[in-house]
Amino acid sequence: MMFPWIGRDCRHGQIVERNQRTDVIEIKTSPKTASACCAVVGAAIGFGLGLLSGEGIAHSRSGNPDLVAVALIGFPIVGGYAGSRGLRDKSPAVIYRTP
């Protein structure tokens, strides 16, 4: 399958191909690409890790404030992205199957 919207032109909603009902075996949805709930949880976990590592960096000998800022900003971004992409539902749902 080249396009997930077989039978419809996505831009204009026009029918570009008609199939007989007997030719259709099953219709599936495309897999979900991201999960908002998991992104929020991942960002919260990343923020917690950023706080812990930022505190460790701040109390270390070098104590570079730039590294603390990178930890506080970077960990939630990476955690949110990993949560949204890593825990998504990769299996397509079956909408219709011939009896």
N, CA, C and O atoms as a MOPAC input file, in Angstrom:
PM7 MOZYME 1SCF
protein

 N      0.83200 1    -1.18300 1     0.00000 1
 C      0.00000 1     0.00000 1     0.00000 1
 C      0.87300 1     1.24200 1     0.00000 1
 O      1.75500 1     1.40800 1     0.84300 1
 N      0.61200 1     2.08400 1    -0.93900 1
 C      1.39500 1     3.29400 1    -1.03700 1
 C      0.83100 1     4.39600 1    -0.14000 1
 O      1.59300 1     5.15300 1     0.46200 1
 N     -0.48300 1     4.49200 1    -0.04600 1
 C     -1.11200 1     5.53900 1     0.74100 1
 C     -2.07700 1     4.91900 1     1.74400 1
 O     -2.76600 1     3.95800 1     1.40200 1
 N     -2.15200 1     5.43500 1     2.96700 1
 C     -3.09400 1     4.87000 1     3.94600 1
 C     -4.54200 1     5.26000 1     3.67700 1
 O     -5.44500 1     4.68600 1     4.28600 1
 N     -4.79100 1     6.20500 1     2.79500 1
 C     -6.16100 1     6.65700 1     2.53300 1
 C     -6.64800 1     6.14900 1     1.17700 1
 O     -7.30100 1     6.89000 1     0.44300 1
 N     -6.34600 1     4.91500 1     0.84000 1
 C     -6.71400 1     4.32700 1    -0.45200 1
 C     -8.18700 1     4.57600 1    -0.75200 1
 O     -9.05000 1     4.34000 1     0.09400 1
 N     -8.46100 1     5.04300 1    -1.93600 1
 C     -9.83300 1     5.27700 1    -2.36100 1
 C    -10.27200 1     6.72300 1    -2.21700 1
 O    -11.32300 1     7.08900 1    -2.74500 1
 N     -9.51800 1     7.55100 1    -1.53000 1
 C     -9.88500 1     8.96600 1    -1.34900 1
 C     -8.67900 1     9.85200 1    -1.61100 1
 O     -7.54300 1     9.50100 1    -1.29100 1
 N     -8.95300 1    10.99700 1    -2.19500 1
 C     -7.92200 1    12.01000 1    -2.35700 1
 C     -7.95200 1    12.85000 1    -1.09200 1
 O     -8.94300 1    13.52700 1    -0.81900 1
 N     -6.88700 1    12.81400 1    -0.32600 1
 C     -6.86900 1    13.43500 1     1.00400 1
 C     -7.05500 1    14.95400 1     0.94900 1
 O     -7.64200 1    15.53200 1     1.86400 1
 N     -6.57500 1    15.59200 1    -0.08400 1
 C     -6.63800 1    17.05300 1    -0.13300 1
 C     -8.02500 1    17.58300 1    -0.45900 1
 O     -8.42500 1    18.62000 1     0.06900 1
 N     -8.76600 1    16.89000 1    -1.31700 1
 C    -10.03600 1    17.43400 1    -1.78200 1
 C    -11.24100 1    16.57600 1    -1.42100 1
 O    -12.37200 1    16.98700 1    -1.67600 1
 N    -11.03900 1    15.40700 1    -0.84200 1
 C    -12.14400 1    14.54500 1    -0.45900 1
 C    -12.86000 1    13.92700 1    -1.63700 1
 O    -14.02300 1    13.54400 1    -1.51000 1
 N    -12.20700 1    13.81800 1    -2.77800 1
 C    -12.82900 1    13.24100 1    -3.96400 1
 C    -12.54000 1    11.74500 1    -4.02500 1
 O    -11.47700 1    11.29500 1    -3.59700 1
 N    -13.47200 1    10.99000 1    -4.55100 1
 C    -13.27100 1     9.56100 1    -4.73600 1
 C    -12.40800 1     9.36600 1    -5.97500 1
 O    -12.74900 1     9.83800 1    -7.05900 1
 N    -11.28600 1     8.66800 1    -5.80700 1
 C    -10.37600 1     8.44800 1    -6.92400 1
 C    -10.38900 1     6.99900 1    -7.39500 1
 O     -9.87800 1     6.69800 1    -8.47300 1
 N    -10.96000 1     6.10500 1    -6.61100 1
 C    -11.02500 1     4.69800 1    -6.99400 1
 C    -12.21900 1     4.05200 1    -6.30000 1
 O    -12.46700 1     4.28900 1    -5.11800 1
 N    -12.94900 1     3.23700 1    -7.04300 1
 C    -14.07300 1     2.50400 1    -6.46400 1
 C    -13.75400 1     1.01800 1    -6.49600 1
 O    -13.22300 1     0.50800 1    -7.48300 1
 N    -14.08400 1     0.32500 1    -5.40500 1
 C    -13.87200 1    -1.11200 1    -5.30200 1
 C    -15.20100 1    -1.78700 1    -5.02900 1
 O    -16.06200 1    -1.24500 1    -4.33600 1
 N    -15.35300 1    -2.97800 1    -5.58300 1
 C    -16.54000 1    -3.77400 1    -5.28000 1
 C    -16.42100 1    -4.29500 1    -3.85300 1
 O    -15.31900 1    -4.55700 1    -3.37200 1
 N    -17.53500 1    -4.44000 1    -3.19300 1
 C    -17.52900 1    -4.91600 1    -1.82400 1
 C    -16.91500 1    -6.32100 1    -1.72600 1
 O    -16.26500 1    -6.64300 1    -0.73100 1
 N    -17.11700 1    -7.14300 1    -2.73900 1
 C    -16.56700 1    -8.49800 1    -2.70600 1
 C    -15.04100 1    -8.50000 1    -2.83600 1
 O    -14.39500 1    -9.48600 1    -2.48200 1
 N    -14.46300 1    -7.41500 1    -3.33600 1
 C    -13.01100 1    -7.32800 1    -3.47800 1
 C    -12.32300 1    -6.89700 1    -2.18200 1
 O    -11.10900 1    -7.05600 1    -2.05000 1
 N    -13.07200 1    -6.36000 1    -1.23100 1
 C    -12.49400 1    -5.85700 1     0.01200 1
 C    -12.47600 1    -6.98500 1     1.04800 1
 O    -13.51600 1    -7.55500 1     1.37700 1
 N    -11.29700 1    -7.29300 1     1.55000 1
 C    -11.15900 1    -8.33700 1     2.56800 1
 C    -11.19500 1    -7.72200 1     3.96100 1
 O    -11.90500 1    -8.21400 1     4.83900 1
 N    -10.43800 1    -6.65700 1     4.16800 1
 C    -10.44900 1    -5.98200 1     5.46200 1
 C     -9.96100 1    -4.55600 1     5.31300 1
 O     -9.21100 1    -4.23300 1     4.39200 1
 N    -10.40000 1    -3.70100 1     6.23800 1
 C    -10.00500 1    -2.29800 1     6.25500 1
 C     -9.38800 1    -2.03300 1     7.62200 1
 O     -9.98300 1    -2.34400 1     8.65400 1
 N     -8.17400 1    -1.44900 1     7.61800 1
 C     -7.46300 1    -1.14800 1     8.86000 1
 C     -7.16700 1     0.34700 1     8.94300 1
 O     -7.02600 1     1.02500 1     7.92500 1
 N     -7.07700 1     0.84200 1    10.16300 1
 C     -6.63600 1     2.21700 1    10.37400 1
 C     -5.11600 1     2.25000 1    10.39700 1
 O     -4.46800 1     1.21700 1    10.56600 1
 N     -4.56000 1     3.42100 1    10.22900 1
 C     -3.11100 1     3.54900 1    10.33900 1
 C     -2.73400 1     3.56000 1    11.82200 1
 O     -3.52700 1     4.00200 1    12.65400 1
 N     -1.53800 1     3.08000 1    12.16300 1
 C     -1.12700 1     3.05900 1    13.56800 1
 C     -1.02600 1     4.46400 1    14.14000 1
 O     -0.72400 1     5.41500 1    13.41900 1
 N     -1.27600 1     4.59000 1    15.42600 1
 C     -1.13400 1     5.89100 1    16.08900 1
 C      0.33300 1     6.28500 1    16.10400 1
 O      1.21700 1     5.44100 1    16.25000 1
 N      0.57100 1     7.56100 1    15.95200 1
 C      1.95500 1     8.02300 1    15.89100 1
 C      2.49400 1     8.50800 1    17.22200 1
 O      3.70500 1     8.47600 1    17.43900 1
 N      1.64000 1     8.95000 1    18.10600 1
 C      2.12900 1     9.45900 1    19.38300 1
 C      1.04900 1     9.33300 1    20.44000 1
 O     -0.13800 1     9.24000 1    20.13000 1
 N      1.47400 1     9.33200 1    21.67800 1
 C      0.56100 1     9.25300 1    22.79900 1
 C      0.77600 1    10.48200 1    23.68300 1
 O      1.85500 1    10.65800 1    24.24900 1
 N     -0.24700 1    11.33200 1    23.80200 1
 C     -0.12300 1    12.56000 1    24.59100 1
 C      0.03800 1    12.25700 1    26.07900 1
 O      0.82500 1    12.91100 1    26.76300 1
 N     -0.69500 1    11.28200 1    26.57500 1
 C     -0.61000 1    10.92400 1    27.99000 1
 C      0.79300 1    10.43900 1    28.34500 1
 O      1.35700 1    10.85200 1    29.35800 1
 N      1.34400 1     9.58200 1    27.53000 1
 C      2.69300 1     9.07700 1    27.78400 1
 C      3.74100 1    10.18200 1    27.62500 1
 O      4.78500 1    10.14500 1    28.27600 1
 N      3.46500 1    11.15700 1    26.76600 1
 C      4.38800 1    12.28300 1    26.62100 1
 C      4.43200 1    13.11600 1    27.89100 1
 O      5.50300 1    13.55600 1    28.30800 1
 N      3.27500 1    13.33700 1    28.51000 1
 C      3.22500 1    14.11600 1    29.75400 1
 C      3.93600 1    13.36500 1    30.87300 1
 O      4.70200 1    13.95800 1    31.63300 1
 N      3.68500 1    12.06400 1    30.97500 1
 C      4.34600 1    11.26000 1    32.01300 1
 C      5.85400 1    11.23600 1    31.77700 1
 O      6.63100 1    11.36600 1    32.72300 1
 N      6.27000 1    11.07100 1    30.52600 1
 C      7.69700 1    11.07400 1    30.21500 1
 C      8.35500 1    12.40500 1    30.52900 1
 O      9.48500 1    12.43900 1    31.01700 1
 N      7.65400 1    13.51200 1    30.25100 1
 C      8.20900 1    14.83800 1    30.56300 1
 C      8.31200 1    15.04500 1    32.07300 1
 O      9.27000 1    15.65200 1    32.55200 1
 N      7.32600 1    14.54100 1    32.82600 1
 C      7.37600 1    14.66600 1    34.29200 1
 C      8.53900 1    13.86100 1    34.85700 1
 O      9.25000 1    14.33000 1    35.74600 1
 N      8.73400 1    12.65000 1    34.34200 1
 C      9.86900 1    11.84100 1    34.79100 1
 C     11.18100 1    12.51600 1    34.39400 1
 O     12.13500 1    12.53400 1    35.17100 1
 N     11.22500 1    13.07000 1    33.18400 1
 C     12.41800 1    13.79100 1    32.74300 1
 C     12.70200 1    15.01400 1    33.59800 1
 O     13.86000 1    15.33300 1    33.86800 1
 N     11.63200 1    15.71000 1    34.03100 1
 C     11.82800 1    16.87400 1    34.91100 1
 C     12.40700 1    16.44000 1    36.25300 1
 O     13.29800 1    17.09400 1    36.79500 1
 N     11.89500 1    15.33200 1    36.78300 1
 C     12.43300 1    14.81700 1    38.05100 1
 C     13.89700 1    14.42400 1    37.92500 1
 O     14.70500 1    14.72700 1    38.80300 1
 N     14.23800 1    13.74800 1    36.83000 1
 C     15.63800 1    13.39100 1    36.61000 1
 C     16.49500 1    14.63700 1    36.39000 1
 O     17.65200 1    14.68700 1    36.80700 1
 N     15.91100 1    15.64700 1    35.72500 1
 C     16.63400 1    16.90400 1    35.52200 1
 C     16.90700 1    17.62100 1    36.83700 1
 O     17.98200 1    18.18900 1    37.02700 1
 N     15.92700 1    17.59300 1    37.75000 1
 C     16.14500 1    18.19600 1    39.06800 1
 C     17.24300 1    17.47500 1    39.83200 1
 O     18.12200 1    18.10900 1    40.41500 1
 N     17.19000 1    16.15200 1    39.82800 1
 C     18.20100 1    15.38800 1    40.55300 1
 C     19.59400 1    15.58400 1    39.96400 1
 O     20.55400 1    15.81100 1    40.70200 1
 N     19.70900 1    15.50100 1    38.66700 1
 C     21.02800 1    15.66700 1    38.05900 1
 C     21.48800 1    17.12100 1    38.11900 1
 O     22.67900 1    17.38700 1    38.27900 1
 N     20.55400 1    18.06400 1    37.99300 1
 C     20.92600 1    19.47800 1    38.10800 1
 C     21.43400 1    19.81900 1    39.49700 1
 O     22.37800 1    20.59200 1    39.65200 1
 N     20.79800 1    19.23400 1    40.50900 1
 C     21.26400 1    19.46000 1    41.88300 1
 C     22.64100 1    18.84300 1    42.08100 1
 O     23.50400 1    19.42600 1    42.73800 1
 N     22.84200 1    17.66500 1    41.51200 1
 C     24.16100 1    17.03500 1    41.61900 1
 C     25.23100 1    17.83900 1    40.91300 1
 O     26.35200 1    17.95400 1    41.41000 1
 N     24.89900 1    18.40000 1    39.75900 1
 C     25.86600 1    19.22000 1    39.02700 1
 C     26.14500 1    20.51600 1    39.78500 1
 O     27.29000 1    20.96300 1    39.84200 1
 N     25.11300 1    21.12000 1    40.36500 1
 C     25.28300 1    22.39700 1    41.06900 1
 C     26.16600 1    22.24400 1    42.30600 1
 O     26.91200 1    23.16000 1    42.65200 1
 N     26.08400 1    21.09900 1    42.97000 1
 C     26.86900 1    20.89100 1    44.19400 1
 C     28.20400 1    20.20800 1    43.92300 1
 O     28.93500 1    19.88900 1    44.86100 1
 N     28.52700 1    19.98400 1    42.66700 1
 C     29.81300 1    19.36700 1    42.34300 1
 C     30.91400 1    20.42100 1    42.37100 1
 O     30.65400 1    21.60300 1    42.59700 1
 N     32.13600 1    19.97900 1    42.13800 1
 C     33.27300 1    20.90600 1    42.17100 1
 C     33.19100 1    21.94700 1    41.06200 1
 O     33.43700 1    23.13200 1    41.28700 1
 N     32.84200 1    21.48800 1    39.86000 1
 C     32.79900 1    22.44000 1    38.74200 1
 C     31.58000 1    23.35100 1    38.85700 1
 O     31.69400 1    24.55700 1    38.63400 1
 N     30.41900 1    22.80200 1    39.19900 1
 C     29.21500 1    23.59400 1    39.42000 1
 C     28.84900 1    24.51000 1    38.27200 1
 O     28.47600 1    25.66000 1    38.50100 1
 N     28.94500 1    24.03400 1    37.05500 1
 C     28.67000 1    24.84600 1    35.88000 1
 C     27.16200 1    25.13500 1    35.77400 1
 O     26.37700 1    24.20100 1    35.61400 1
 N     26.74400 1    26.40000 1    35.86000 1
 C     25.31200 1    26.70800 1    35.78900 1
 C     24.69400 1    26.41100 1    34.41800 1
 O     23.49100 1    26.17300 1    34.31200 1
 N     25.52400 1    26.42800 1    33.37600 1
 C     24.99700 1    26.09200 1    32.05000 1
 C     24.56800 1    24.62800 1    31.97700 1
 O     23.55600 1    24.30400 1    31.35500 1
 N     25.32900 1    23.75600 1    32.60600 1
 C     24.96000 1    22.34100 1    32.62300 1
 C     23.68800 1    22.10400 1    33.42700 1
 O     22.89500 1    21.22400 1    33.09200 1
 N     23.49100 1    22.87900 1    34.47900 1
 C     22.25600 1    22.76200 1    35.26600 1
 C     21.06000 1    23.15500 1    34.40800 1
 O     20.02600 1    22.48800 1    34.43800 1
 N     21.19600 1    24.22800 1    33.64800 1
 C     20.10200 1    24.66900 1    32.76700 1
 C     19.83600 1    23.63700 1    31.67700 1
 O     18.67900 1    23.38100 1    31.34200 1
 N     20.87200 1    23.04900 1    31.12600 1
 C     20.69800 1    22.01800 1    30.10100 1
 C     19.97200 1    20.81400 1    30.69500 1
 O     19.10000 1    20.23600 1    30.04600 1
 N     20.32200 1    20.43200 1    31.91800 1
 C     19.66200 1    19.28900 1    32.56000 1
 C     18.19600 1    19.58800 1    32.84200 1
 O     17.34100 1    18.72900 1    32.63000 1
 N     17.89400 1    20.79200 1    33.31400 1
 C     16.51100 1    21.14400 1    33.65200 1
 C     15.63200 1    21.31200 1    32.41900 1
 O     14.42200 1    21.09800 1    32.49400 1
 N     16.21300 1    21.68700 1    31.29600 1
 C     15.43600 1    21.87000 1    30.06900 1
 C     15.47500 1    20.61700 1    29.19700 1
 O     14.45900 1    20.21400 1    28.63200 1
 N     16.64100 1    20.01200 1    29.09200 1
 C     16.81600 1    18.89500 1    28.16900 1
 C     16.15800 1    17.60100 1    28.59800 1
 O     15.56700 1    16.90800 1    27.77000 1
 N     16.24500 1    17.25700 1    29.88100 1
 C     15.65900 1    15.99700 1    30.34000 1
 C     14.14100 1    15.93300 1    30.14200 1
 O     13.64800 1    14.89700 1    29.69500 1
 N     13.37700 1    16.98600 1    30.45200 1
 C     11.93800 1    16.90500 1    30.17700 1
 C     11.61100 1    16.80200 1    28.68500 1
 O     10.66400 1    16.11300 1    28.30800 1
 N     12.37800 1    17.47300 1    27.84400 1
 C     12.13500 1    17.38300 1    26.39800 1
 C     12.39500 1    15.97200 1    25.90300 1
 O     11.57900 1    15.40700 1    25.17400 1
 N     13.51700 1    15.40300 1    26.29100 1
 C     13.85000 1    14.03700 1    25.87000 1
 C     12.86800 1    13.03500 1    26.47000 1
 O     12.45800 1    12.08900 1    25.79700 1
 N     12.48700 1    13.23800 1    27.73400 1
 C     11.52300 1    12.33700 1    28.36900 1
 C     10.15800 1    12.39800 1    27.71700 1
 O      9.51300 1    11.36500 1    27.53600 1
 N      9.70800 1    13.58600 1    27.36200 1
 C      8.42200 1    13.72300 1    26.68400 1
 C      8.42700 1    13.09400 1    25.30600 1
 O      7.46200 1    12.43600 1    24.91700 1
 N      9.50100 1    13.28800 1    24.56900 1
 C      9.60000 1    12.69000 1    23.23200 1
 C      9.67700 1    11.16800 1    23.32300 1
 O      9.00700 1    10.46100 1    22.57000 1
 N     10.48900 1    10.67300 1    24.23900 1
 C     10.62000 1     9.22100 1    24.39000 1
 C      9.30600 1     8.60200 1    24.85400 1
 O      8.93900 1     7.51500 1    24.40700 1
 N      8.60000 1     9.28200 1    25.74100 1
 C      7.31400 1     8.76100 1    26.19800 1
 C      6.27900 1     8.72700 1    25.09600 1
 O      5.51000 1     7.77000 1    25.00000 1
 N      6.24400 1     9.74500 1    24.26700 1
 C      5.23500 1     9.78100 1    23.20500 1
 C      5.53400 1     8.79600 1    22.09300 1
 O      4.60900 1     8.21100 1    21.52900 1
 N      6.77900 1     8.60200 1    21.76900 1
 C      7.14900 1     7.72300 1    20.65800 1
 C      7.37800 1     6.27700 1    21.08800 1
 O      7.06700 1     5.35200 1    20.33800 1
 N      7.90500 1     6.08000 1    22.25800 1
 C      8.27200 1     4.73200 1    22.67500 1
 C      7.10900 1     3.87400 1    23.11200 1
 O      7.16000 1     2.65400 1    22.95900 1
 N      6.07000 1     4.46500 1    23.64800 1
 C      4.95400 1     3.69400 1    24.19300 1
 C      3.69700 1     3.80100 1    23.35700 1
 O      2.59800 1     3.60500 1    23.87700 1
 N      3.82400 1     4.10200 1    22.09400 1
 C      2.64400 1     4.24300 1    21.23800 1
 C      2.11500 1     2.87700 1    20.81600 1
 O      2.82100 1     1.87100 1    20.87900 1
 N      0.87200 1     2.86800 1    20.38900 1
 C      0.24300 1     1.64900 1    19.89400 1
 C      0.61600 1     1.48300 1    18.43400 1
 O      0.18300 1     2.26600 1    17.58800 1
 N      1.41700 1     0.46900 1    18.12800 1
 C      1.92300 1     0.29800 1    16.76400 1
 C      1.04100 1    -0.59800 1    15.91100 1
 O      1.29400 1    -0.74200 1    14.71500 1
 N      0.02500 1    -1.19600 1    16.48500 1
 C     -0.80700 1    -2.11300 1    15.71400 1
 C     -2.03300 1    -1.38000 1    15.16200 1
 O     -2.70000 1    -0.65300 1    15.89800 1
 N     -2.33200 1    -1.56200 1    13.88000 1
 C     -3.52200 1    -0.91300 1    13.30700 1
 C     -4.80100 1    -1.60400 1    13.77000 1
 O     -4.81900 1    -2.81700 1    13.97600 1
 N     -5.85700 1    -0.83300 1    13.93000 1
 C     -7.15000 1    -1.38300 1    14.32600 1
 C     -7.92000 1    -1.81200 1    13.08900 1
 O     -7.90800 1    -1.11700 1    12.07300 1
 N     -8.58800 1    -2.95200 1    13.17100 1
 C     -9.39200 1    -3.44700 1    12.05200 1
 C    -10.78300 1    -2.82500 1    12.14500 1
 O    -11.47800 1    -3.00500 1    13.14500 1
 N    -11.19300 1    -2.09000 1    11.10000 1
 C    -12.50600 1    -1.46600 1    11.06400 1
 C    -13.53200 1    -2.41700 1    10.47700 1
 O    -14.65800 1    -2.49800 1    10.96700 1
 N    -13.14900 1    -3.13800 1     9.42700 1
 C    -14.08400 1    -4.01200 1     8.73400 1
 C    -13.36100 1    -5.25900 1     8.26100 1
 O    -12.23900 1    -5.18100 1     7.76100 1
 N    -13.99200 1    -6.39000 1     8.41500 1
 C    -13.46100 1    -7.65400 1     7.89700 1
 C    -14.62200 1    -8.43600 1     7.28200 1
 O    -15.71400 1    -8.48600 1     7.84900 1
 N    -14.38000 1    -9.03900 1     6.13200 1
 C    -15.45700 1    -9.78800 1     5.47200 1
 C    -15.87100 1   -10.97400 1     6.33000 1
 O    -15.03100 1   -11.62300 1     6.95400 1
 N    -17.17400 1   -11.25300 1     6.35800 1
 C    -17.64100 1   -12.38700 1     7.17800 1
 C    -17.25500 1   -13.72600 1     6.59000 1
 O    -17.57600 1   -14.76700 1     7.16300 1

